Amino acid sequence: MDEDKDQQEISIRSQLTLPCGASVKNRLCKAAMTEGLADSANRATGRHGRLYRRWAEGGAGLLLTGNVQVDRRYLERAGNIVIDGPQDASQVGALEAMAEAGTSGDTQLWMQISHAGRQTPALIASEPVGPSDIGVALPGGRFGKPRALTGDEIRNVIARFAFAAGIAKQTGFTGVQVHSAHGYLLSEFLSPRVNQRDDEWGGSLENRARLLLECVRAVRKEVGADFAVAVKLNSADFQKGGFSFEDCLRVIEMLNQEGLDLLEISGGNYEQPREAYFFDYAVKASQVATMPLMVTGGFRSAAGMNDALAGGDVDMIGLGRPLCTDPDFPAKIMRGDLDVAPDVESALRVGPGILGPHSPIAMIKAINGFARIGWFYEQIYRLADGLPPDLSMTALRALIAYEKTEKRKARELER
Ligand SMILES: Cc1cc2nc3c(=O)[nH]c(=O)nc-3n(C[C@H](O)[C@H](O)[C@H](O)COP(=O)(O)O)c2cc1C
């Protein structure tokens, strides 16, 4: 009896068959993490190939790429890969090599496709675009005031998502994920706080969700029924007047009609970065969702992941930061060699007390946030260069490197 139960219980090592027919060899996914490795023409490079081979060796059944942009005018970061027009031989070759590396060992490699919207750094665009002209409320002038997209431009965004998905399929990726979380363009449209349009793209939730749904439909049409299509969605923005969890549940009901292979539940945005613990939301979401569900944010222990899966509410676990500090983390926890990801919190503080991440001074808090991001970026660079992670790196060093590299890359961009 117990043996039967053991055999049936889903664990991190269980295989998963997706609605499109594809099979994922286990329940662990490397969540999307921006790499910043593209060249000055925003093409993939050999470093992408090395990085994704390393992560494929690490054992996760599914790897999601960092956000690949559908419009070079509005990047999340200067080093993003962009797919927004004719692809030259260098780009196609590097994407094919990246796909080959990331699918090695029977791993699924899905390209996350995105438009940065109003969260395009001012270094890239002084006037980004969004659903309305409402800017990101963060100190330090990192983001310019956006202008509202026109109806024709919105239609064009949909075509861009479909085009990028088609290139992902042609170059050997095994799926795509439409990024509709974390305050980028598609989640901006979902938010009543950021989207104050009064046309068919704003107002009611049906209208605010129209852009996401049309992007998903156009992508599916482009790639066909037997290719994985996923969406990353915020459980909520955690902002007054923003996208709420009730909205999220209704958007999931709308997405139920779209034949998705996986829905990833996450949360927050730049204005409201959260230590992301979205499991309770995912459990409630599973009561309405008909597609497989993944939850990402805060998972660090094998026991926590197995418990989440055994409950049957979620089908996959997304892991971000642990894959920067130990690329073999999935293999190690599946083998039982390791129970918990390394704790790096103390390395991530710029300073003690009021100089730290919980500072009452908004600017210092923001600086800590950027140092933290920079620290993980530096680890990703190291993996891409064939080096091991450096857990002794200080947040201050990471912050300086991050500021310098991002500025240089933005200056060097070929437009
Ligand atoms: C360095 C870094 C880069 C990230 N880049 C992306 C991205 O390109 N797209 C995305 O959807 N999420 C991105 N995220 C968020 C992660 O996918 C994930 O949702 C988040 O890190 C929470 O999971 P964790 O607690 O396991 O790290 C990034 C996170 C980190 C740490």
The ligand as a Tripos MOL2 file, in Angstrom:
@<TRIPOS>MOLECULE
LIG
   31    33     1     0     0
SMALL
NO_CHARGES

@<TRIPOS>ATOM
      1 C1         19.4270   37.9280  -12.0140 C.3       1 LIG1
      2 C2         17.9540   37.7590  -12.2540 C.ar      1 LIG1
      3 C3         17.4170   38.0130  -13.5020 C.ar      1 LIG1
      4 C4         16.0540   37.8300  -13.7420 C.ar      1 LIG1
      5 N1         15.5720   38.0240  -15.0070 N.ar      1 LIG1
      6 C5         14.2790   37.6880  -15.2850 C.ar      1 LIG1
      7 C6         13.8000   37.6960  -16.6230 C.ar      1 LIG1
      8 O1         14.5160   37.9890  -17.5920 O.2       1 LIG1
      9 N2         12.5050   37.3560  -16.8150 N.ar      1 LIG1
     10 C7         11.6760   36.9890  -15.7910 C.ar      1 LIG1
     11 O2         10.5120   36.6680  -16.0200 O.2       1 LIG1
     12 N3         12.1070   36.9690  -14.5250 N.ar      1 LIG1
     13 C8         13.3870   37.2730  -14.2510 C.ar      1 LIG1
     14 N4         13.8500   37.1510  -12.9740 N.ar      1 LIG1
     15 C9         12.9460   36.6360  -11.9250 C.3       1 LIG1
     16 C10        13.0850   35.1070  -11.7850 C.3       1 LIG1
     17 O3         12.6390   34.4280  -12.9470 O.3       1 LIG1
     18 C11        12.2790   34.5830  -10.5860 C.3       1 LIG1
     19 O4         10.9130   34.8410  -10.8320 O.3       1 LIG1
     20 C12        12.7100   35.2440   -9.2800 C.3       1 LIG1
     21 O5         14.1320   35.2910   -9.1890 O.3       1 LIG1
     22 C13        12.1620   34.4960   -8.0670 C.3       1 LIG1
     23 O6         12.6620   33.1800   -8.0020 O.3       1 LIG1
     24 P1         13.8580   32.7560   -6.9780 P.3       1 LIG1
     25 O7         13.3920   33.1190   -5.6110 O.co2     1 LIG1
     26 O8         14.0010   31.2670   -7.1710 O.co2     1 LIG1
     27 O9         15.0810   33.5020   -7.3940 O.co2     1 LIG1
     28 C14        15.2020   37.3830  -12.7080 C.ar      1 LIG1
     29 C15        15.7460   37.1470  -11.4370 C.ar      1 LIG1
     30 C16        17.0970   37.3100  -11.2100 C.ar      1 LIG1
     31 C17        17.6480   37.0010   -9.8450 C.3       1 LIG1
@<TRIPOS>BOND
     1     1     2 1
     2     2     3 ar
     3     2    30 ar
     4     3     4 ar
     5     4     5 ar
     6     4    28 ar
     7     5     6 ar
     8     6     7 ar
     9     6    13 1
    10     7     8 2
    11     7     9 ar
    12     9    10 ar
    13    10    11 2
    14    10    12 ar
    15    12    13 ar
    16    13    14 ar
    17    14    15 1
    18    14    28 ar
    19    15    16 1
    20    16    17 1
    21    16    18 1
    22    18    19 1
    23    18    20 1
    24    20    21 1
    25    20    22 1
    26    22    23 1
    27    23    24 1
    28    24    25 2
    29    24    26 1
    30    24    27 1
    31    28    29 ar
    32    29    30 ar
    33    30    31 1
@<TRIPOS>SUBSTRUCTURE
     1 LIG1         1 GROUP 0 **** ****
